[in-house]
């Protein structure tokens, strides 16, 4: 009897470990999936609230779910097009990374919930290359790689941050347009950017 209980405990622990791996921050909608889609699919002329390319607005969870079949990545148009090639691939000008594709597949396979994973926030060593650039790439450069506001290089970001426009936009304060327009950055991301700005915006 004790042996059976011990075996059962091992099985449960193993399943729990697997579940935690799948439900990592890379497989949760609000922690990662949303920013992957917004950054890569909702730029000017694409699937945003203004242009509605193919009548899709992927800036919202509801819009994303129009091309997702929960529990079935292979039946989901979203997963099909990000794995496609040639004219059938989305985004058309570049491929998502293998990690991003796997994260979307995992999220769909486990029900495509409007969920989050409670990501821990470590701001003990905030650097531009290790934190700030990643936040901007995931949430901003899909739109701001051209036009009046460009956030693709350190010098571009520093100028925008030094003026106060960056922090006002992401905190939705002041006269600057709220950014990203369809959702608010996490408290951790906002705090990370504030720490970097208050430290003098070093190129580190």
Buried (B, 14 or more C-beta within 10 A) or exposed (E): EEEEEEEEEEEEEEEEEEEEEBBBBBBBBBBBBBBBBBBBBBBEEBBBEEBEBEEBBBBBBEBBBBBBBBEEBEEBBBBBBBBEEEEEBBBEEEBBEEEBBEBBBBBBBBEBBBBBBEBEEEEEEBBBEEBBBBBBBBBBBBBBBEEEBBBBEBEBBBBBBEEEBBBBBBBEEEEBEBBBBBBEBBEBBBBBBBBBBEEEBEEB
